[in-house]
């Protein structure tokens, strides 16, 4: 996972291993580094920020005896990336759920995303995780557009032993979401997950429909699901969803197949929203809580 990005990030310390830190060497190394970051799907504005900060650190470096340029560069790179990725406010989902539960109200989570990101499967994984932690869960099947969508989420829910609230295809998704809230309140459900139609970010009618759902149910948490393999397009999706509905955190799917990894850094920095979980496979247990420090440790080891 993220092998290519790991290799690129190690190129800076490696390039300085046998060199004096002349400005010429720094500029040559940074030019190569910049191109490699772009090829790893790190967004242009993020690349510029990383390179700008690294140039300043390397240009002003004064080494004490025994300090290697390689170690210095690795430490500074970690410091820079840590700063970029930690700007988003951390979301403690389980504390938020517990707080709402004490009030006797369901905690409502709305899942957003375009077609093909694995959103419905992610909803099922999320439901499985919550159930394993002892929470009661219901799912509102608010994807009333895509053929087979209601059957898909119902099949997942059946395997997990979870109630699905649904209507017929063509129904108002906001009405389905509202029915889910009503059911959850009546049956004292801890968490309601709302699955929505995948919508292309260029379709304004569908984006406005999503805004309507948000207004009707006022979710406690909005999670954007993006496919890490789509690279910079994932960043574009995040920007537009933030414009129409806002969101509180991100789940990156298909991370196990992503050798580049740049979208994780880009989304965290550009949206100022935390990456909450990453999907690492097809089974219900294949979703891992994202920790940016562990992420950087793995990249810069």
Secondary structure as the mmCIF struct_conf table of DSSP 4:
data_model
#
loop_
_struct_conf.conf_type_id
_struct_conf.id
_struct_conf.beg_label_comp_id
_struct_conf.beg_label_asym_id
_struct_conf.beg_label_seq_id
_struct_conf.end_label_comp_id
_struct_conf.end_label_asym_id
_struct_conf.end_label_seq_id
HELX_RH_AL_P HELX_RH_AL_P1 UNK A 3 UNK A 15
TURN_TY1_P TURN_TY1_P1 UNK A 16 UNK A 18
BEND BEND1 UNK A 19 UNK A 19
HELX_RH_AL_P HELX_RH_AL_P2 UNK A 23 UNK A 39
TURN_TY1_P TURN_TY1_P2 UNK A 40 UNK A 41
HELX_RH_AL_P HELX_RH_AL_P3 UNK A 44 UNK A 59
TURN_TY1_P TURN_TY1_P3 UNK A 60 UNK A 60
HELX_LH_PP_P HELX_LH_PP_P1 UNK A 63 UNK A 64
TURN_TY1_P TURN_TY1_P4 UNK A 65 UNK A 66
HELX_RH_AL_P HELX_RH_AL_P4 UNK A 69 UNK A 85
TURN_TY1_P TURN_TY1_P5 UNK A 86 UNK A 86
BEND BEND2 UNK A 88 UNK A 88
STRN STRN1 UNK A 89 UNK A 89
HELX_LH_PP_P HELX_LH_PP_P2 UNK A 90 UNK A 90
HELX_RH_AL_P HELX_RH_AL_P5 UNK A 93 UNK A 102
TURN_TY1_P TURN_TY1_P6 UNK A 103 UNK A 104
STRN STRN2 UNK A 107 UNK A 112
TURN_TY1_P TURN_TY1_P7 UNK A 115 UNK A 116
BEND BEND3 UNK A 117 UNK A 117
HELX_RH_AL_P HELX_RH_AL_P6 UNK A 119 UNK A 132
TURN_TY1_P TURN_TY1_P8 UNK A 133 UNK A 134
STRN STRN3 UNK A 137 UNK A 142
BEND BEND4 UNK A 145 UNK A 146
TURN_TY1_P TURN_TY1_P9 UNK A 147 UNK A 148
HELX_RH_AL_P HELX_RH_AL_P7 UNK A 149 UNK A 160
TURN_TY1_P TURN_TY1_P10 UNK A 161 UNK A 161
STRN STRN4 UNK A 163 UNK A 165
TURN_TY1_P TURN_TY1_P11 UNK A 169 UNK A 170
BEND BEND5 UNK A 171 UNK A 171
HELX_RH_AL_P HELX_RH_AL_P8 UNK A 173 UNK A 186
TURN_TY1_P TURN_TY1_P12 UNK A 187 UNK A 188
BEND BEND6 UNK A 190 UNK A 190
STRN STRN5 UNK A 191 UNK A 196
TURN_TY1_P TURN_TY1_P13 UNK A 201 UNK A 202
HELX_RH_AL_P HELX_RH_AL_P9 UNK A 204 UNK A 217
BEND BEND7 UNK A 220 UNK A 220
STRN STRN6 UNK A 221 UNK A 227
HELX_RH_3T_P HELX_RH_3T_P1 UNK A 228 UNK A 230
TURN_TY1_P TURN_TY1_P14 UNK A 231 UNK A 231
HELX_RH_AL_P HELX_RH_AL_P10 UNK A 232 UNK A 244
TURN_TY1_P TURN_TY1_P15 UNK A 245 UNK A 245
BEND BEND8 UNK A 248 UNK A 248
STRN STRN7 UNK A 249 UNK A 253
HELX_RH_3T_P HELX_RH_3T_P2 UNK A 255 UNK A 257
BEND BEND9 UNK A 259 UNK A 259
HELX_RH_AL_P HELX_RH_AL_P11 UNK A 262 UNK A 271
STRN STRN8 UNK A 273 UNK A 273
STRN STRN9 UNK A 274 UNK A 279
BEND BEND10 UNK A 281 UNK A 283
TURN_TY1_P TURN_TY1_P16 UNK A 284 UNK A 285
STRN STRN10 UNK A 287 UNK A 289
HELX_RH_AL_P HELX_RH_AL_P12 UNK A 292 UNK A 299
#
